[in-house]
Structures are given as structure tokens and as C-alpha cells.
Amino acid sequence: MQELDVLIEVLKSKHDIDKESIVKLLTCKESKSIYAAADEVRSCVVGKEVHLRGLIEFSSYCCRTCFYCGLRSANSTLKRYRLEPKEILECASRAVAYGLKTIVLQSGEDKSYSINVLCKIVQAIKGMDVAVTLSIGELKRSEYAELKKAGADRYLLRIETSNENLYNGLHPGMSYKNRVRCLYDLKELGYETGTGCLIGIPGQTIDMLAEDLLFFKKLDADMIGMGPFIPCDGTPLEKSEGGKVDLVYRMMSLTRLFLPEVNMPVTTALGVKDYNGYKNGLMCGANVIMPNMGMSEYKKMYAIYPGKGESINNMENQIENIKKVVFELGRSIGVDYGSRRKTTK
């Protein structure tokens, strides 16, 4: 235990250790001290505020065929939907009425929305005095630039795995190098850039997860989202074993220790796998929760994995339940945009 205590103290003070040491922390039997250290760093660096981001999943259409995702274009059993711009703005307006200061627009890679239309949607939401986060996949640098000019503040593009061979094997017709290019384009264009990984995906090793942490550090990511792999019907991995929540909590904790300023949500997938997922995630370094503010009739149809959307009641109950968890931990609800606070060198 002495060696592990030393590693944790180094991470708390230096926010950096080598890959071999990361593997030790990911595989050691003791986890509570790692969680406690992450919670301490979270408290010192980003404070006790939990920022609520209003998530609007505006289209379940996708042109990709990722092996793990229920939205993959080859999944012919899925009933799909696509919101009109007016409907997206209605959802955003409701979220703002509940006091949320960030709107997250997420979809499959649906090419039916032109960049011009997306820019108009972003401009309209920015007029509601909120930050806008986009999570709509891989685009050209010029398209990212147009959306940034329209007012988009943040962009979430999860790498899922930083191992090039595993990435390419899970994403037919896609390119790891292009995914990385997108992330660096986003950083260079001034977006707060988010990424993350899927934990427990078949073929993944502990070494790969350690490399993911080093990848996030090198990118200097502003947001990190990670959750357990949940097998989904209609995908090539539907019979595979799912990811372990304990490993997710450990990765979240180490992410907070590596990138102390990062904004890190408790993902919905974690809440599906663990009834106390929000509470446990917040105790392992998380400082963001994203309540689903989309149209009720479509929430279950955004079926990227089983169970998503099934526990969501009406918006008011959803937000009140989240606040209850936050207040029970002695935390507070953020009242500003919740941008990354750059305080360390």
C-alpha cells in the first residue's frame, strides 16, 4: 500500500505519472483512496458546484456502423426520428426555463442537417443566454469553424479508444487518424474540446486504458466523458460482456487527478449500470450531470444501448431527483456557464 500511497500523492501534487504507474493504480485492490484523492482534487480545483447541462438528442439517424452502438446505420430494427429546427429550439427554451446554462445538442452523424441550418440553430440558442455544446461527429475543419463563428462554445467527440488498431477494428469505414485530426482542429479553433472512452469494450486492455489517460493529457482535453460498454441488440457485439462500473469509477478518478480542471460528467450509461451511479460518480471526481431535455416521446428511441431513457420521468422530476443527490453530498448547483477553469500551469 505504501507504493500506491506515494503514487496517489504524486498525482495529487504533480498531476502526472508514467504508464506503468497508471496500470498499477488501475489494477490494485485498493480503490477508496484513489476515489478520495480525486474528490479532494475536485473540491480544491473546480469547487463543489455541479453543472447541469440540458441534453437534446435531436436525431437518431446515423451514417456510421460502429460495432457497439445501437444507432448504427445497419441496425434495421430501430425506429428512428429527427427533430425539426423549431422542435429543437422548443426543447432548448424549456431547458432554459428550468435554469440550465448549457444546452448540449447531440445526434448520430445525420447528414440531413446542413451546416447552414445547424448554424442558425446554434445562433438562436445562443440568443437564450446559454453556452452551446455540440456532439454531432466528424466534420471538416471549415465546418467546425462555421459552427464556432455561429456561437458554439464546446464540442464533444469521444475517441472511445486511443488504440489505433482497436479503434479501426470497431469503426468500419472510419479512420483513427481523422478522428484525432478532428479533435486537434477543434482545439485550434478555440472550442472547449471534450473527448472520452468506452470502458470494457471487447479487445480493450488495461494498458490501453492507461494510454487513453495519457492521450487525454496530451490533448489537454477540456471535458472528459466515459462510461461502461453496454452490449446492444442489433450490433455485432450484442452477445459480449459489458464493462465493469468499478473500472469506470477508477478511470474517472484518475482522470480528475491527471486533469484537475477538466469538466467531467456522470454519464447516463453509468446511471443505467449502477442505481447509485450519479452519487458514486460525483464522489469520484465528476462535476457535471446532463439531464435529458428532449421530447419525451423520442427519449427511448435514442437507443445507443439498452435501458437508456427508460428511467426518465418528466423534466421537473428528473431535475429535482438530480438536485436531491447533489445536495445530499453537500454540493451545490452551478449558476454560470460552467466553463473550464484554467488555474494550473
N, C-alpha and C positions, 0 to 999 in steps of 0.2 A: 504493500500500500504506500510505502514511503516514496517510491519512484513515481507512482501515479499522482500523489500529492504535489510533488515537485513539478511534474508536467502541467498540472492544473494551475499552479501558481505562476508558472512561466507564461501560460496562455492568458491569465488574468492581467499580467503586467505588460507583456510584450505583444500579445495577440498574434503569436506566430510560433509554430513548431514544425519539425520536419515530418515527412510522410510516415516514417517508421513509428514515430511517437503518436501520430494520429491513429494509426492502426491499433496501437496498444490501448488507447482510450476508447476506441470503438469495440474492442473485444474483451476488455477487462470485466470482471464480475461486478465490480462496484460501479453504480451509476448515480446514486443520490448526490455524491459530492460534485459530480460533473453538472448535474441539474442545478444544484445550489449555487455553484460558481457562475453559471450562465445567468441565473436570476439576479445575482448580485451585480454583475456587469450591466445587465439590462437596466436595473434600477439606477445605477450610478451614471450611465451614459445617456439613455433615452428617457429615463424617468418612469413614473408609474402610469402614465397615460396609455390607454388602449384606443387606437384609432379605428373607427368603424368606416369601412368603405362600402358603398352601395353597389352591389354587383348586378349587372344587367346582362344576361346571356341572350343575345338578340337573334342568333341564328344557330340552328343545329346542323346546317348543311356544311359539308367539308369535302374538299377535293383530295385530301390525303388518305393514305391507307395504313397509318401507324398500327402496329400489331396489337397494341394494348388498349386502344381507345374505341369506345362504343360508337363514336361519331364517324368512324372511318367510312369512306365512301362506299366500300364494298359490303357494308352491313345493310342488306336489303330488308331486314325485318324492322328497322327503326322507322317510326313515323316522325317526320321532320317538320320543322316550322321555320318561319323567317318573319321577323317583325318589320313593319313599315317604319320609316323615319319618324312619323308622327307618334307611333306607339312607343318607340324608344324614348322620345322626349317626354311622353306622359309618365313613363316609369321613372325617369330621372327627376321629374318635377315632384313626384310622390316621395322619392328618397330625400330630396332637399327639404321637403316639408317635415320630415322626421328628424331634421337637424344634421344629416350626414354631409360631410365637407369634401368627400371624394366620390366620384362616380367611376366605376370600372366597367368598360364596355368590352365584353368577351364574346367570342363566337368560334365556330370551326372556321377553317380557311374557306370562306364563302366568297367567291369572286364575283357574285352578282351585284355587290355594292361597289360602285365606282369610288375612286379616291375623292372625286369632287363631292359626291353625296356624303361620304364619311366626314369630309372636312366641314361641310355645312352642319352636320350633327354635332361635331365637336364644338364648333363656334357657338351653336345655340346653347349647349350645356355650359360652356364657359360663361355665358351670359347669366347663369344662375348663381354665380359667385362660388364655384367649387373647382377643385382640381379634377383633371380628367386623366384616367389611366386607360390605355388601350391594350388589349390582348387578342390580336387578330392574325398572328402568324407572320410568316416571312414575306417581306415586300422588298421592292427596290429601294436603294438609298434615297432616290429622288422622291419616292412616295412617302417615306418616313419624314423627309424634310418638309413636304407639303402639309402633312398632318401636324408636325411641330409648329409650323407657321400658323396653322389654324387655331392653335392653342393647346394641343395635347401636352401634358406635363410629364407623363410617365408611360413606360411601355414594359409589359411583361412578356418575356419569351423564354420559356423554360428549355434548358438544354436537355433535360431528362437524364442524360448520362454524358459525361465528358470523355468517355472512352470511345474513340472514333470507330473502332470495329463494331462494338456493341451498338452504337448509335445507328450506323449504316445498316446493320442487320435488322433493326427494329423499325426502320423508316424507309420502305421501298420507294425508289424514285426520288429520294431526298438526299441531301449532301451535308455531312457534318461540317465541312469547311464553309458552306454557305450559311449554316446556322450561326457559326461563330462570327462570320462576316457581318451578319445582321446585328448581333449583339454589339460589336465594336462600332458599327455605323451609328447605332442608337446612342452609345456613349458619346461619340464625337459630335453628334448633332445636339447634345445638351439635354437629352431625356434623362430623367431618373430611370435607370435601367434595372429591370428585375429579371431574374432567371431562377433556376432551381432544378431539383432532381426528383425522380421517381424511385422510391426505395423498396427493394425487394423484387425488382423486375428480373425475370429469368435470364441467367447468364451474368448477372452482376456479382461482383466480389467485394469484399471489404476493402481491398486495395483500390478498387475503382471508386468507392465512396470517399476514400481518403483523397484521391485525385480530384474528385468533384469539389471538395473543400478548397483545395489549392487553386482550382480553376476559378472559383468564386472570388478568391483573394486576389488573384492576378487580374481579373476583370475589374476589380473594385466595384462589385455589384452594389446597387443601392437598395434592392429588395431581393429577398430570397423566399421562395415558396417551395415546400417539399411535403410529400405525403406518401402513404403506403400504396404500393401497387395493389389494386383490387381487380381480380380477373372478371372479365365482362363477356357475356354471351354475344355471339356474333363476331368474335375476334379469334385470331389464331392462338391466342394464349388463354382461352376461356377455361381450360382444364388445369391451368398452372396453379401453383400455390401462391397465396397472397403474401404481401410484405408484413413484417412484424412492427407493431407500433412502438415497442421499446427501442428499436433501432432508429425509428423516426425521431423519437424524443432525444436520443443521444446525438443524432446529426443536427437537430435544431439547436441543442445546447452548444455543441462545438462551433456551429455557425455563428452564434452570438459571441462566443469567445474569440473567434477569428476576425469577425467583422462587427465590432461592438456597436457601430452606429446604424447598422442595417435595419430597415423595416422588414419585419418577418410576421406573416400571418399564420394563424392556426387554420390549416386548410380544411375544407369540407370533408375530404376523404378521411382525414384523421378523426373527425367527428362521427363519421359512419362506422369506422372500425373500433372506436372507443367511446362509450357513452359519456365519459368524462373528458373527452378529447379537448374541448375548449379550455377547461380548467387546467388540465395537465400541460397542454401546450403553452399556456400563459406562464406556467411555473417553470418552463424550460427555455425561457428567453423570448417568446413571442410577444409582440406588441400591437398586432393588427388582427381584426376579425372582419370578414366580408359577408354581411347579411345579404341574402338573395332578394333583390328588389324588383325582379322581373314579374311578368304576368303569371298569375297563379296557374292558369290552365296549361302553361308550357314548361313549368319547372321540372316536372317528372320526365319530360320529353328530351331534356338536355342530358341524355343518358350516357355520359362518358364512362360510367361504371355503375354497378348495381347499388341501389339504396340511395342514390343521390336525389335529393328533392323530396324524399318520402316523409321526412320528419318536419318539413317546413309547414307551419301553420300560416295564419295571416301575418302581415308585416309587423303590426304592432306587437303581437305576442312574441314574434321572433326576436325583435329588438329588445323587448323587456326581459326575455329569458337570457339574452346575452349580457345585458346590463346587470342582472342579478348575479351572474357568475363573476363578472368584473368587480362588482362592489364587495362580494364575499371575500375576494382576495385582497381587499384594501386598495384596489386600483381605481382609477377614475377614467372617464370617457374624454378623449381628446376633443377640443373645441376648435382647433385650427386645421389647416390642410394636412398636417402630419407629414411634411416633407422630411427627407433625411437631414439629421442634424450633424453636420461635419464638425467634430470637435477635436479629433485626434489627428496626428500627423501621419 
